[in-house]
Amino acid sequence: MDKQQHVVCLDPGHGPDSPNKSPDGTYYEHEFAWDLSQRIKPLLERQGVKVVVTRSQDTHPSLTARAKVSNDAGADLLVSIHSNAYGKSGWTSPSGLMIYTSAPGETAGRNRAARAILRSMAEAGVNVRKDSLLHNGWTVLVKAQAPAMLIEYGFHTNRAETELLKSGDYRDTLARATAEGICDYLGIAHAVEDEPEGLDMEPDEWAAQAWDKATKAGLLDGTRPRDPVTRQELALVLDRLGLIK
């Protein structure tokens, strides 16, 4: 690896066994975290950044193991991807994006990086909480040798924000703003804002044939190939397949 190449570690929070979800069960935090990491990754790679990811789509490593991935890669920055929750059950009102780092310090890299991303989010029109930069001694933040942050991209216990977090277009906005903030912190001249709209308009290569068949058969409408499926959309597909009597 080129010694001058920047390395960023993306940490999609949780894993498939995580119970963290919206009150109506249409949104899962682990799915959002994985999907967003896969949207951020190519944006950084286009700027010459080497990206490592702490887990695969179907694994749930420990927090210590996640920090080790970053440390072993010699990362310049670790970004842990999450969504927030408030209350024990049902929909609640708190909303907005916020970032945690391990400790205060105006000149500390972790906080300079966090503020760069917060600026980028605000410029992109994302709802950023008033108290948007907080501190916590979570393992993944403390054990990472690189400057590290944990981003809570919104509250999946807020009904309106959950709908945003499920949207492919909104996820693209979050991914671009995250990549821009990272590049600003690393001192990389970027053109992330010039990426074409609708990064998720085409299915991945492994799913393209099945996607085409399903669209031609009228089972799907041919849009949003990478968005999560809501229960009502699933019901419609099952009905079109004749599986609901």
GUZA-76592 format. One record per residue (C-alpha): residue number from 1; residue in one letter; chain; x, z, y. Coordinates in Angstrom, 2 decimals. Layout:
BEGIN
REC   nr  rest  kette        u        w        v
REC  NUM     a      A        X        Z        Y
...
***
This chain:
BEGIN
REC   nr  rest  kette        u        w        v
REC    1     m      A     0.00     0.00     0.00
REC    2     d      A     1.18    -0.81     3.52
REC    3     k      A     2.36     2.46     5.05
REC    4     q      A     0.75     1.42     8.35
REC    5     q      A    -2.67     0.82     6.82
REC    6     h      A    -5.31     3.38     7.71
REC    7     v      A    -7.15     5.07     4.83
REC    8     v      A   -10.65     6.52     5.13
REC    9     c      A   -12.35     8.56     2.43
REC   10     l      A   -16.14     8.26     2.26
REC   11     d      A   -17.89    11.07     0.41
REC   12     p      A   -21.50    10.26    -0.57
REC   13     g      A   -23.05    13.71    -0.87
REC   14     h      A   -24.56    15.16    -4.04
REC   15     g      A   -25.42    13.00    -7.08
REC   16     p      A   -28.36    11.85    -9.23
REC   17     d      A   -29.04    15.36   -10.49
REC   18     s      A   -29.58    16.69    -6.96
REC   19     p      A   -33.13    17.86    -6.19
REC   20     n      A   -32.76    17.18    -2.45
REC   21     k      A   -35.65    14.93    -1.45
REC   22     s      A   -38.45    14.47     1.05
REC   23     p      A   -41.62    16.54     0.55
REC   24     d      A   -43.51    13.46    -0.67
REC   25     g      A   -40.77    12.44    -3.10
REC   26     t      A   -40.23     8.98    -1.61
REC   27     y      A   -36.69     9.73    -0.41
REC   28     y      A   -33.69    11.22    -2.23
REC   29     e      A   -30.62    12.39    -0.34
REC   30     h      A   -28.17    11.30    -3.06
REC   31     e      A   -29.52     7.73    -3.01
REC   32     f      A   -29.30     7.55     0.78
REC   33     a      A   -25.75     8.90     0.77
REC   34     w      A   -24.57     6.39    -1.82
REC   35     d      A   -26.30     3.44    -0.17
REC   36     l      A   -24.95     4.30     3.28
REC   37     s      A   -21.41     4.62     1.94
REC   38     q      A   -21.71     1.10     0.52
REC   39     r      A   -22.83    -0.20     3.92
REC   40     i      A   -20.02     1.53     5.83
REC   41     k      A   -17.29     0.52     3.38
REC   42     p      A   -17.27    -3.26     4.00
REC   43     l      A   -17.50    -2.77     7.76
REC   44     l      A   -14.29    -0.72     7.71
REC   45     e      A   -12.58    -3.05     5.26
REC   46     r      A   -13.19    -5.98     7.62
REC   47     q      A   -11.12    -4.07    10.17
REC   48     g      A    -8.23    -3.70     7.72
REC   49     v      A    -9.03    -0.11     6.71
REC   50     k      A    -8.50     0.93     3.10
REC   51     v      A   -11.58     2.82     1.89
REC   52     v      A   -11.76     5.24    -1.03
REC   53     v      A   -15.04     6.75    -2.23
REC   54     t      A   -15.31    10.16    -3.87
REC   55     r      A   -17.94     9.34    -6.48
REC   56     s      A   -19.69     6.51    -8.25
REC   57     q      A   -23.42     5.91    -7.97
REC   58     d      A   -24.24     8.06   -11.01
REC   59     t      A   -21.73    10.93   -10.80
REC   60     h      A   -21.71    14.33    -9.09
REC   61     p      A   -18.13    15.62    -8.75
REC   62     s      A   -17.37    19.10    -7.43
REC   63     l      A   -16.52    19.65    -3.79
REC   64     t      A   -12.92    20.42    -4.74
REC   65     a      A   -12.71    17.15    -6.71
REC   66     r      A   -14.04    15.23    -3.71
REC   67     a      A   -11.37    16.71    -1.44
REC   68     k      A    -8.74    15.83    -4.06
REC   69     v      A    -9.75    12.15    -3.97
REC   70     s      A    -9.10    12.16    -0.23
REC   71     n      A    -5.83    14.07    -0.59
REC   72     d      A    -4.52    11.86    -3.39
REC   73     a      A    -5.25     8.76    -1.31
REC   74     g      A    -3.42    10.13     1.72
REC   75     a      A    -6.56     9.62     3.78
REC   76     d      A    -6.46     9.67     7.58
REC   77     l      A   -10.08    10.85     7.71
REC   78     l      A   -12.77    12.14     5.35
REC   79     v      A   -16.44    11.52     6.14
REC   80     s      A   -19.03    13.27     3.97
REC   81     i      A   -22.47    11.62     4.08
REC   82     h      A   -25.66    13.71     3.94
REC   83     s      A   -29.14    14.21     5.31
REC   84     n      A   -30.56    17.52     6.46
REC   85     a      A   -33.52    19.72     5.53
REC   86     y      A   -35.47    22.53     7.16
REC   87     g      A   -38.04    24.87     5.64
REC   88     k      A   -38.92    25.75     2.07
REC   89     s      A   -41.68    23.18     1.54
REC   90     g      A   -43.72    20.56     3.37
REC   91     w      A   -42.97    18.54     6.46
REC   92     t      A   -41.30    20.29     9.41
REC   93     s      A   -40.41    19.28    12.97
REC   94     p      A   -36.57    19.55    13.34
REC   95     s      A   -34.92    16.14    13.66
REC   96     g      A   -31.74    14.44    14.75
REC   97     l      A   -28.20    13.69    13.67
REC   98     m      A   -25.51    16.37    13.69
REC   99     i      A   -21.93    16.75    12.47
REC  100     y      A   -20.08    19.69    10.94
REC  101     t      A   -16.32    20.23    10.99
REC  102     s      A   -14.42    23.21     9.61
REC  103     a      A   -13.53    24.85    12.95
REC  104     p      A   -13.51    24.33    16.73
REC  105     g      A   -10.61    22.99    18.75
REC  106     e      A   -10.96    20.31    21.41
REC  107     t      A    -7.80    18.44    20.43
REC  108     a      A    -8.14    18.82    16.64
REC  109     g      A    -8.42    15.46    14.91
REC  110     r      A   -11.56    16.47    13.04
REC  111     n      A   -13.39    17.16    16.30
REC  112     r      A   -12.06    14.14    18.16
REC  113     a      A   -13.25    11.98    15.25
REC  114     a      A   -16.65    13.69    15.21
REC  115     r      A   -17.12    13.20    18.94
REC  116     a      A   -16.18     9.52    18.62
REC  117     i      A   -18.93     9.03    16.03
REC  118     l      A   -21.45    11.04    18.07
REC  119     r      A   -20.75     8.78    21.09
REC  120     s      A   -21.22     5.69    18.94
REC  121     m      A   -24.50     7.03    17.55
REC  122     a      A   -25.86     7.80    21.01
REC  123     e      A   -24.90     4.31    22.20
REC  124     a      A   -26.74     2.85    19.20
REC  125     g      A   -29.92     4.71    20.17
REC  126     v      A   -29.79     7.18    17.28
REC  127     n      A   -31.49    10.53    17.86
REC  128     v      A   -28.59    12.99    18.23
REC  129     r      A   -29.37    16.71    18.37
REC  130     k      A   -28.50    18.72    21.48
REC  131     d      A   -26.21    21.00    19.45
REC  132     s      A   -24.69    18.09    17.60
REC  133     l      A   -21.20    19.38    16.69
REC  134     l      A   -21.13    22.58    14.65
REC  135     h      A   -18.60    24.24    12.36
REC  136     n      A   -18.71    25.52     8.79
REC  137     g      A   -16.09    26.42     6.20
REC  138     w      A   -17.52    24.26     3.43
REC  139     t      A   -15.08    23.52     0.62
REC  140     v      A   -14.92    19.76     1.11
REC  141     l      A   -14.03    20.26     4.78
REC  142     v      A   -11.49    23.03     4.24
REC  143     k      A    -9.67    21.62     1.21
REC  144     a      A    -9.27    18.13     2.64
REC  145     q      A    -5.81    17.67     4.12
REC  146     a      A    -7.11    14.95     6.44
REC  147     p      A    -9.38    15.62     9.42
REC  148     a      A   -12.79    15.98     7.80
REC  149     m      A   -16.43    16.00     8.87
REC  150     l      A   -19.84    16.24     7.25
REC  151     i      A   -22.51    14.12     8.91
REC  152     e      A   -26.18    15.10     8.60
REC  153     y      A   -27.74    11.75     9.53
REC  154     g      A   -31.24    13.14    10.04
REC  155     f      A   -33.83    15.44     8.50
REC  156     h      A   -35.56    14.32     5.31
REC  157     t      A   -38.08    17.10     5.95
REC  158     n      A   -39.26    15.37     9.13
REC  159     r      A   -41.90    12.76     8.28
REC  160     a      A   -40.99    10.23    10.98
REC  161     e      A   -37.25    10.58    10.46
REC  162     t      A   -37.64    10.17     6.70
REC  163     e      A   -39.27     6.80     7.26
REC  164     l      A   -36.28     5.79     9.38
REC  165     l      A   -33.80     7.03     6.78
REC  166     k      A   -35.55     4.88     4.15
REC  167     s      A   -35.29     1.76     6.32
REC  168     g      A   -32.59    -0.78     5.54
REC  169     d      A   -32.37    -1.84     9.20
REC  170     y      A   -31.88     1.76    10.31
REC  171     r      A   -29.26     2.34     7.64
REC  172     d      A   -27.41    -0.71     8.97
REC  173     t      A   -27.53     0.84    12.45
REC  174     l      A   -26.12     4.12    11.13
REC  175     a      A   -23.43     2.31     9.16
REC  176     r      A   -22.29     0.26    12.16
REC  177     a      A   -22.22     3.28    14.46
REC  178     t      A   -20.26     5.28    11.89
REC  179     a      A   -17.72     2.49    11.40
REC  180     e      A   -17.37     2.00    15.16
REC  181     g      A   -16.75     5.70    15.73
REC  182     i      A   -14.17     5.80    12.94
REC  183     c      A   -12.36     2.78    14.36
REC  184     d      A   -12.38     4.30    17.84
REC  185     y      A   -10.81     7.48    16.48
REC  186     l      A    -8.18     5.55    14.51
REC  187     g      A    -7.36     3.38    17.52
REC  188     i      A    -8.47     0.17    15.82
REC  189     a      A    -9.84    -2.64    17.97
REC  190     h      A   -13.07    -3.54    16.24
REC  191     a      A   -15.93    -5.97    16.47
REC  192     v      A   -18.41    -4.15    14.23
REC  193     e      A   -21.15    -4.70    16.80
REC  194     d      A   -20.78    -8.45    16.29
REC  195     e      A   -21.68    -8.31    12.60
REC  196     p      A   -24.80   -10.37    11.81
REC  197     e      A   -28.13    -8.61    11.69
REC  198     g      A   -29.71    -7.79     8.33
REC  199     l      A   -26.67    -6.95     6.23
REC  200     d      A   -29.02    -6.20     3.34
REC  201     m      A   -31.00    -9.47     3.39
REC  202     e      A   -29.33   -10.84     0.23
REC  203     p      A   -29.27    -9.09    -3.17
REC  204     d      A   -25.99    -8.22    -4.85
REC  205     e      A   -24.61   -10.90    -7.18
REC  206     w      A   -25.43    -8.93   -10.34
REC  207     a      A   -29.12    -8.73    -9.32
REC  208     a      A   -29.56   -12.17    -7.73
REC  209     q      A   -31.06   -13.93   -10.76
REC  210     a      A   -33.58   -11.18   -11.50
REC  211     w      A   -34.42   -10.92    -7.81
REC  212     d      A   -35.13   -14.66    -7.65
REC  213     k      A   -37.34   -14.53   -10.75
REC  214     a      A   -39.31   -11.54    -9.48
REC  215     t      A   -39.83   -13.18    -6.10
REC  216     k      A   -40.94   -16.51    -7.57
REC  217     a      A   -43.33   -14.68    -9.92
REC  218     g      A   -44.93   -12.93    -6.97
REC  219     l      A   -43.93    -9.47    -8.17
REC  220     l      A   -41.84    -8.88    -5.04
REC  221     d      A   -42.15   -10.33    -1.55
REC  222     g      A   -38.51   -11.45    -1.29
REC  223     t      A   -37.55    -9.03     1.48
REC  224     r      A   -35.45    -5.85     1.66
REC  225     p      A   -33.54    -6.29    -1.64
REC  226     r      A   -31.49    -3.09    -1.17
REC  227     d      A   -34.16    -0.79     0.26
REC  228     p      A   -35.55     2.08    -1.86
REC  229     v      A   -38.96     1.45    -3.43
REC  230     t      A   -41.83     3.66    -2.28
REC  231     r      A   -44.42     4.87    -4.78
REC  232     q      A   -47.09     2.59    -3.31
REC  233     e      A   -44.77    -0.42    -3.67
REC  234     l      A   -44.08     0.56    -7.27
REC  235     a      A   -47.82     0.81    -7.92
REC  236     l      A   -48.29    -2.70    -6.53
REC  237     v      A   -45.56    -4.15    -8.78
REC  238     l      A   -47.00    -2.40   -11.85
REC  239     d      A   -50.46    -3.75   -11.00
REC  240     r      A   -49.09    -7.30   -10.64
REC  241     l      A   -47.46    -6.92   -14.04
REC  242     g      A   -50.85    -5.97   -15.49
REC  243     l      A   -49.62    -2.56   -16.58
REC  244     i      A   -52.36    -0.67   -14.72
REC  245     k      A   -55.73    -0.87   -16.36
***
